[in-house]
Amino acid sequence: MPAPADRFPDRSPGFSSGLPHRHLDPRLLRGFLVVAEELHFTRAAARLYVAQQALSRDIRRLERELGAELFVRTTRQVTPTADGERLVPYARRVLEAQDALLSAFAGDGPERPLLVDVNSPGLVSGRVLDRARALAPECELMARFESGLTGAAGEILAGRLDASFGRFAGLDPAVRARLEQQPVRYEPMAVVLPEDHHLAGLDAVPLDALAGETVYAGAGNPRTREWTDLALHLFEGRGIALAPPAPVAVGADEFRRVMAKKRNPVLAVVDFPAMSETVRKPLVGPVPLSPVSLVWRKGLVHPGIDALRRAAGELAAEEGWLRRPADGWIPALDALVMAHARGR
């Protein structure tokens, strides 16, 4: 029999009594709606592909959660109570919202923009992004410009960014465990010099020629720790000093001004954007390589990620980006991490 009206006092239309402190499983609402539509537990259980006993338990649990009797059950029929009828539109709205959310993140509906960090204009990441946009024109892939993968990884895990590029092995192992990666390129490294530097006239700068130099590699910048760590591995035993921490220069003009003042060579990659009053020279003897991966959060499902992965794979194959030169150098950990990812 339906419960007396005074059994559950002070109930508002939202079943608010006590609920702010509870978590309601949407699965229970889905079972409730099917029973309300079929008015028969056996048929409802068949539609849901569950046992009738399990469905009955779920309905009883939902009644306990809401503090309301939802159905009158007899051997011949199932009839919604007044509370059951009142719950129907709320349950439908909750499940419609859940379905819309799942569709948005499963590629079944209009997609949110994918936020992609390319670090700086002109780098390999920008080429991958351009190709991905051509492969998936229906997706909105929005470029962002972080200053390093360490910083970008924090933004990815916080949900403020979706993907980035950089040296995956240089991240903290606990951070790597929450991310996915796809190797993109072994990018040859370079040095940026003032145009009147004594090494500026060389076609390529041997690493031995940097002995005695103090080279800037982002020391002190918490967002580029993976790059500074790579530099320390490269400089070790070669007599190259790491330039001490300095305020981060934002923008090409400010970077050029600080460089002219400090006159330190700057460790870079061969695609580093050209700047006036400086020259960019590849490093040789051996050729140091910066391992670049596409990085995204584990579990992220979005057609834009699929497009980025396909774009990275195509460009790597076309350009030979993942072929290491015979005289190429990378730290042992990077070689292991890149090889493991490529072998999966």
C-alpha positions as CSV (number, residue, x, y, z in Angstrom):
1,M,0.0,0.0,0.0
2,P,1.2,3.6,-0.6
3,A,2.8,5.2,2.4
4,P,0.8,7.7,4.4
5,A,1.5,11.3,3.4
6,D,2.9,12.2,6.9
7,R,5.4,9.3,6.9
8,F,8.0,11.4,5.2
9,P,7.6,15.0,6.3
10,D,9.2,18.2,4.9
11,R,10.0,16.7,1.5
12,S,10.5,19.1,-1.4
13,P,10.0,18.2,-5.1
14,G,13.7,17.5,-5.3
15,F,13.8,14.7,-2.7
16,S,16.3,17.0,-0.9
17,S,15.9,15.5,2.6
18,G,19.4,14.2,3.5
19,L,20.5,13.8,-0.1
20,P,23.3,16.5,-0.2
21,H,25.3,14.1,1.9
22,R,24.7,11.0,-0.3
23,H,25.9,9.8,-3.7
24,L,23.1,8.3,-5.9
25,D,24.2,5.7,-8.4
26,P,22.7,6.6,-11.8
27,R,22.4,2.8,-12.5
28,L,19.6,2.7,-9.9
29,L,17.7,5.4,-11.7
30,R,18.0,3.6,-15.0
31,G,16.5,0.5,-13.4
32,F,13.8,2.5,-11.9
33,L,12.8,4.1,-15.2
34,V,12.6,0.7,-17.0
35,V,10.4,-0.7,-14.3
36,A,8.2,2.4,-14.4
37,E,7.9,1.9,-18.2
38,E,7.3,-1.9,-18.2
39,L,5.3,-2.0,-14.9
40,H,6.7,-5.5,-14.7
41,F,9.9,-6.6,-13.0
42,T,10.5,-9.7,-15.2
43,R,10.2,-7.7,-18.4
44,A,12.3,-4.8,-17.0
45,A,15.0,-7.2,-15.9
46,A,15.1,-8.7,-19.4
47,R,15.5,-5.3,-21.0
48,L,18.4,-4.5,-18.6
49,Y,20.1,-7.9,-19.0
50,V,20.1,-8.4,-15.2
51,A,18.5,-11.0,-12.9
52,Q,15.1,-10.1,-11.6
53,Q,16.3,-10.5,-8.0
54,A,19.2,-8.1,-8.7
55,L,16.8,-5.5,-10.1
56,S,14.5,-5.9,-7.1
57,R,17.4,-5.3,-4.8
58,D,18.4,-2.1,-6.8
59,I,14.9,-0.7,-6.5
60,R,14.8,-1.4,-2.7
61,R,18.2,0.3,-2.4
62,L,16.9,3.3,-4.3
63,E,13.9,3.5,-2.1
64,R,16.2,3.5,1.0
65,E,18.4,6.2,-0.6
66,L,15.5,8.5,-1.3
67,G,13.4,7.6,1.8
68,A,10.4,7.0,-0.4
69,E,8.3,4.0,-1.5
70,L,8.3,4.1,-5.3
71,F,6.2,1.1,-6.4
72,V,3.2,-0.9,-5.1
73,R,3.9,-4.5,-5.8
74,T,1.3,-7.3,-6.0
75,T,1.4,-10.7,-7.6
76,R,-0.4,-9.4,-10.6
77,Q,0.9,-5.9,-11.2
78,V,3.4,-3.1,-10.3
79,T,2.1,0.4,-9.9
80,P,4.1,3.6,-9.2
81,T,3.3,5.4,-6.1
82,A,2.9,9.2,-6.1
83,D,6.6,9.5,-5.1
84,G,7.4,7.1,-8.0
85,E,5.5,9.2,-10.5
86,R,7.2,12.3,-9.1
87,L,10.7,10.8,-9.5
88,V,10.2,9.9,-13.2
89,P,11.0,13.4,-14.7
90,Y,14.0,13.9,-12.3
91,A,15.4,10.5,-13.2
92,R,15.1,11.2,-16.9
93,R,16.9,14.5,-16.7
94,V,19.7,12.9,-14.7
95,L,20.2,10.1,-17.1
96,E,20.0,12.4,-20.2
97,A,22.7,14.5,-18.6
98,Q,24.8,11.5,-18.0
99,D,24.3,10.2,-21.5
100,A,25.3,13.6,-22.9
101,L,28.4,13.7,-20.8
102,L,29.5,10.2,-21.8
103,S,28.8,11.0,-25.5
104,A,30.9,14.2,-25.4
105,F,33.9,12.3,-24.1
106,A,33.4,9.2,-26.2
107,G,33.3,10.9,-29.6
108,D,29.5,10.4,-30.1
109,G,28.5,14.0,-30.0
110,P,29.7,17.6,-30.4
111,E,33.2,17.7,-29.0
112,R,34.7,20.2,-26.7
113,P,37.9,21.8,-28.0
114,L,41.1,19.9,-27.4
115,L,43.8,22.1,-25.8
116,V,47.2,21.3,-27.3
117,D,50.5,22.8,-26.0
118,V,53.0,23.3,-28.8
119,N,55.6,25.0,-26.5
120,S,56.7,27.7,-29.0
121,P,55.8,28.6,-32.6
122,G,57.9,26.9,-35.3
123,L,58.7,23.7,-33.5
124,V,58.0,20.1,-34.5
125,S,54.9,20.2,-32.3
126,G,53.3,22.9,-34.5
127,R,53.8,20.7,-37.6
128,V,52.0,17.8,-35.9
129,L,49.2,20.1,-34.9
130,D,48.8,21.4,-38.4
131,R,48.6,17.9,-39.8
132,A,46.1,16.8,-37.2
133,R,43.9,19.8,-38.1
134,A,44.0,18.7,-41.7
135,L,43.2,15.1,-40.8
136,A,40.2,16.0,-38.5
137,P,38.8,19.3,-39.7
138,E,35.6,18.7,-37.7
139,C,37.6,18.9,-34.4
140,E,38.6,22.1,-32.8
141,L,42.3,21.8,-31.8
142,M,43.4,24.9,-29.9
143,A,47.0,25.7,-29.6
144,R,48.5,26.7,-26.2
145,F,52.1,27.8,-25.4
146,E,53.6,26.5,-22.2
147,S,57.3,26.9,-21.5
148,G,58.2,23.2,-20.9
149,L,56.8,19.7,-20.5
150,T,57.2,19.7,-16.7
151,G,54.8,22.7,-16.5
152,A,52.5,21.3,-19.2
153,A,52.3,17.9,-17.5
154,G,51.0,19.6,-14.3
155,E,48.4,21.4,-16.4
156,I,47.3,18.2,-18.1
157,L,46.9,16.4,-14.8
158,A,44.9,19.3,-13.5
159,G,42.6,19.2,-16.5
160,R,43.5,22.6,-17.9
161,L,45.4,21.2,-20.9
162,D,44.9,18.0,-22.9
163,A,48.2,17.3,-24.7
164,S,51.7,18.5,-25.0
165,F,55.1,17.6,-26.5
166,G,58.5,17.1,-24.9
167,R,61.0,14.8,-23.1
168,F,58.8,12.3,-21.4
169,A,61.7,10.5,-19.6
170,G,62.5,13.8,-17.8
171,L,59.3,13.8,-15.9
172,D,58.9,12.5,-12.4
173,P,58.1,8.8,-12.5
174,A,54.9,9.4,-10.5
175,V,53.8,11.9,-13.1
176,R,54.7,9.6,-16.0
177,A,52.5,6.9,-14.5
178,R,49.5,9.1,-15.0
179,L,50.3,10.0,-18.6
180,E,50.5,8.3,-22.0
181,Q,53.1,9.0,-24.6
182,Q,53.9,8.4,-28.3
183,P,57.4,9.0,-29.5
184,V,57.5,11.6,-32.3
185,R,61.1,12.6,-33.0
186,Y,64.7,12.4,-32.0
187,E,65.3,16.1,-32.6
188,P,68.9,17.2,-33.1
189,M,70.0,19.9,-30.7
190,A,71.6,23.2,-31.4
191,V,73.2,26.2,-29.8
192,V,72.0,29.8,-30.2
193,L,74.9,32.3,-30.2
194,P,75.3,36.0,-30.3
195,E,76.1,36.8,-34.0
196,D,79.6,38.1,-33.0
197,H,80.4,35.1,-30.8
198,H,83.7,33.4,-31.7
199,L,81.9,30.2,-32.7
200,A,79.2,31.9,-34.8
201,G,81.1,31.5,-38.0
202,L,81.1,27.7,-37.9
203,D,78.7,25.6,-39.9
204,A,78.2,23.3,-36.9
205,V,79.6,23.6,-33.4
206,P,81.5,20.6,-31.9
207,L,80.5,19.9,-28.3
208,D,84.2,20.0,-27.5
209,A,84.3,23.6,-28.7
210,L,81.8,24.6,-25.9
211,A,84.3,23.5,-23.2
212,G,84.8,26.5,-20.9
213,E,81.5,28.1,-22.0
214,T,78.6,28.7,-19.6
215,V,75.5,27.7,-21.5
216,Y,71.9,28.6,-20.6
217,A,69.4,25.7,-20.4
218,G,66.6,27.0,-18.3
219,A,68.1,26.4,-14.8
220,G,65.8,27.6,-12.1
221,N,62.7,27.5,-14.3
222,P,60.3,25.0,-12.6
223,R,58.4,24.5,-15.8
224,T,61.4,23.2,-17.9
225,R,63.1,20.9,-15.4
226,E,63.2,18.1,-18.0
227,W,65.2,20.3,-20.4
228,T,67.7,21.4,-17.7
229,D,68.1,17.7,-16.7
230,L,68.9,16.8,-20.3
231,A,71.5,19.6,-20.5
232,L,73.2,18.3,-17.3
233,H,73.5,14.9,-18.8
234,L,74.9,16.4,-22.0
235,F,77.4,18.7,-20.3
236,E,78.7,16.1,-17.8
237,G,82.4,15.4,-18.3
238,R,82.7,17.9,-21.2
239,G,83.7,21.0,-19.3
240,I,80.5,22.9,-20.1
241,A,79.0,24.9,-17.3
242,L,75.3,25.3,-16.8
243,A,74.3,29.0,-16.6
244,P,72.8,29.9,-13.2
245,P,69.1,30.6,-12.8
246,A,67.8,33.8,-14.3
247,P,64.4,35.4,-14.6
248,V,62.4,33.8,-17.4
249,A,62.5,36.0,-20.6
250,V,59.0,36.1,-22.1
251,G,58.8,36.8,-25.8
252,A,61.4,37.0,-28.6
253,D,62.4,40.6,-27.9
254,E,62.9,40.1,-24.2
255,F,64.8,36.8,-24.9
256,R,67.1,38.6,-27.4
257,R,67.7,41.5,-25.0
258,V,68.7,39.2,-22.1
259,M,70.9,37.2,-24.4
260,A,72.7,40.3,-25.6
261,K,73.3,41.3,-22.0
262,K,74.4,38.0,-20.6
263,R,76.1,36.7,-23.8
264,N,75.7,33.1,-22.8
265,P,75.1,30.5,-25.5
266,V,71.7,29.0,-25.3
267,L,71.0,25.3,-25.6
268,A,68.2,24.8,-28.2
269,V,67.0,22.5,-31.0
270,V,67.6,22.8,-34.7
271,D,64.0,24.1,-35.3
272,F,64.3,26.8,-32.7
273,P,62.9,30.0,-34.3
274,A,65.5,32.4,-35.8
275,M,66.0,35.7,-34.0
276,S,67.8,38.8,-35.2
277,E,71.3,39.4,-33.8
278,T,71.8,35.7,-33.1
279,V,72.8,32.6,-35.1
280,R,71.6,29.0,-34.5
281,K,74.1,26.3,-35.1
282,P,73.7,22.5,-34.9
283,L,75.8,20.6,-32.4
284,V,78.0,17.7,-33.5
285,G,80.6,15.3,-32.2
286,P,78.3,13.5,-31.2
287,V,74.9,14.8,-32.4
288,P,72.9,15.3,-29.2
289,L,69.2,14.4,-29.6
290,S,66.2,15.8,-27.8
291,P,63.6,12.9,-27.5
292,V,60.2,14.4,-28.3
293,S,57.0,12.6,-27.4
294,L,53.3,13.5,-27.7
295,V,52.0,13.3,-24.2
296,W,48.4,13.2,-22.9
297,R,46.5,12.1,-19.8
298,K,45.7,8.4,-19.3
299,G,42.1,7.5,-20.1
300,L,41.5,10.6,-22.3
301,V,39.1,9.8,-25.1
302,H,38.8,12.4,-27.8
303,P,39.0,12.3,-31.6
304,G,41.5,15.1,-31.5
305,I,43.9,12.9,-29.7
306,D,43.4,10.2,-32.3
307,A,44.2,12.8,-35.0
308,L,47.3,14.0,-33.2
309,R,48.6,10.5,-32.9
310,R,47.9,9.7,-36.5
311,A,49.6,13.0,-37.6
312,A,52.6,12.3,-35.4
313,G,53.0,8.8,-36.9
314,E,52.6,10.0,-40.5
315,L,55.2,12.8,-40.1
316,A,57.6,10.6,-38.3
317,A,57.5,8.1,-41.1
318,E,57.7,10.7,-43.9
319,E,60.5,12.7,-42.3
320,G,62.5,9.8,-40.7
321,W,62.1,11.5,-37.3
322,L,62.5,8.3,-35.3
323,R,65.7,7.2,-37.1
324,R,68.6,7.8,-34.8
325,P,71.8,8.9,-36.5
326,A,74.8,6.7,-36.0
327,D,76.6,9.4,-34.0
328,G,73.4,10.4,-32.1
329,W,73.5,10.8,-28.3
330,I,70.7,10.6,-25.8
331,P,70.7,9.5,-22.1
332,A,70.3,5.8,-21.4
333,L,67.0,6.4,-19.6
334,D,65.5,8.3,-22.6
335,A,66.6,5.5,-25.0
336,L,64.9,2.9,-22.8
337,V,61.6,5.0,-22.4
338,M,61.4,5.8,-26.1
339,A,62.1,2.2,-27.1
340,H,59.5,0.8,-24.7
341,A,56.8,3.2,-26.0
342,R,57.6,2.3,-29.6
343,G,57.5,-1.4,-28.9
344,R,54.0,-1.4,-27.4
